[in-house]
Amino acid sequence: MTSATPADGLYVGLISGTSADGIDAALVRFGADASDTGCRLEHGITLPWDPALRARLVELGQGGDARGLDEIGMLDVQVGEAFAAAVQTLLADAKVDGRDVRAIGSHGQTVRHRPAGAGHDGAHPFSWQIGDANVIAECCGITTVADFRRRDVAAGGQGAPLVPAFHAAMLQSAHEDRAVLNLGGIANFTLLPRAGDVRGFDTGPANALMDAWCLRHRGEAFDRGGAFAASGRVDDALLARLLDEPWFAQPPPKSSGREQFHLDWVEARLRGDESTADVQATLMELSAATICDALLAHQPATKRVLTCGGGVRNARLIERIAARLHGCAIEPTDAHGLDADFVEAMAFAWLARQTLAGLPGNVPAVTGARGPRVLGAVYPA
């Protein structure tokens, strides 16, 4: 594929993240008529998963085994159909004809992430996202780009995070050191120094453990506003046991997921007499501590942290992060032209645009890949 200038126009980005709390679909316009950042969110929606399908995807994502090849094949199609339905709903809501959309960038749903050194034998790293792009292209009649992570893994990288290239294109400043903090199921940073290489890495859990604990003990999919955590107290001894996880001390590049951080991991570190509210408060402090420790270790001169992802709406979590980062401005990416709820979906629209132009989508300094790579496979309309 030869390099070209990325085509302006409308693109759709799709993602369902580690928490699998819904499918984010973003209709994005790139070009001179867009905002100062070079892109504009025309419309965004989040569609909930079918509860039974979501439960199975979460089970697989945190290390459960498939019942066989037939189940994996059917789930691949079901997820593809759900993603296609999200595109159709998005375009209907926006009153946009699919023929006016240049391409869809679909992340898919991760069912297993085993990057270098994390596989069962350590010798065959992989990252696996399902959601058949053939189904999306066929149902929507729009060229679809998918399977973004595996080329980076094949090139020796982690396959994640992939959004730093987009963050750098849209949010880097020549006047101050910035960091973009994505608070999804897993937290990750993009470090944007005034001068020097863009870097990025996962820091550990953001919402995944809190959401899972809240669902188990409150029957609610997430801790709205951090109220459950605020009702408890941090258990310092438990926090110390959680922080003793060797993964936190590993240097970047690194990435993680539900395979690493799930409720079995938490329960193995409980004494058994903790209150459920105290555990929730401690899981929140774990997220805040590992996020802030990572930033202070790798870009201590950061002046501004731009937040995005579902955790932005957890006021208590943002307060705990701010308390640990004295003198650092913390604000959502909305203040810089990117809707905090849809930054990741917008990033996959941008990655599809990069792929169709034959341009790299990864940042080797972030993922550890041997070099820049054009990511993904193209499924024509």
Steps between C-alpha positions, in 0.01 A plus 500: 500500500650834401489803728257775414340800663213382724165573338275757664135429569285290729623190681349280771698366795381207711630361826387292794769519764624287786189560709273393211243744638374595155596563140621855437437620146632835379431679172806716436574758236862558403613791290549873470136570588533323833611642835844635584616150592435375146199289586149551627261260666179528298309251713571236762294227664553217744290188450470248784589138440240227523546400867559130431751575223678755717527255790661242272742753349607619845548139613721426201687829533607427856643160419201269456524225240282476192273197479643418161571633154129518420441742786790725398376504141146593603619766744716652225190539283278618786747772595531601134123527476487713817769732363317528168178586685686773687615654170149486356352663811772766503443596137121497537523729803736733314288487183806403296496268200750217530619574148643826634725317749846417371577221744428337836785432743400214731705404802290193579463339842812367666460144622868439574807725517828313541779731382869414509592315816140456616398189305479157655837406351637855463598423141184561302356842588162599363207737539157382390199719426178352364222670302504374142580797276356312202163518674540873572596582141219285360229633732602865467626514142802700620868413470613373839847493652555265794754278679727791586704347782646181358743657251666693780524179707650319200761778484601434860268755660238484772220582256388760754437772569426617145335833571822699575558576129156661488556684828829638369340615175218678680618607845876557510614850596825680426459698823468243778551134589162328487364155572178347374344262752246251369285365783340193350494156656878527492675836542760612251710809446620677191794722594528808278817695583562839343805344336599137467330173424136426568469214747211305644415192703236336716524574871260234631132496590286813474136391509512125436546383859270763648228419247527126563493541880204740477308261276558208732409681823256771388354349182600818314729501197712789632548719804312814400703804601712283729227498766560136601873564542432822692292303752804294601853559626826403336645185654872581500608142558289375209625783281859399576426139402341613174789734420744215556395355163825470296333624180483854642880512530562390142635776274320601181415397240225303669130436468240304689135402520242294687725195468732668751263704716177324593308415818687173559818710512338726762354219708836322522622806693203539738506385861128433478373737768512826301180696446387520138508882511856501633610270219339733247675801653831310491454396137444865412814599688689226316398655168594850613831391653622298202396772254677776691808296585544420131471862393741624766749230402493560126408868447525686831499843332146452365303824527164380369317165505220467247251233603268288288304176525218390728697567819485874429142486636619351830548821695648319800769332287595834341525652848735224616723545194508877548593456866808302397605738219545833676551795268394313188191621312250220437226555246295293255597490134171681427685822583727429201240402241472124558192362676635302797238228458595425140876561470580130454229449239623811319852357512391188310335715236837678467687168489275379216583820313872437557473143376319594179771758430774242559630687804616356835260487792731383776767684698799264544620689810161419656442138400857380464450394138805481274376797299199689367238276342185544296240332720189298431333320214265662249160347418357680195139612489 
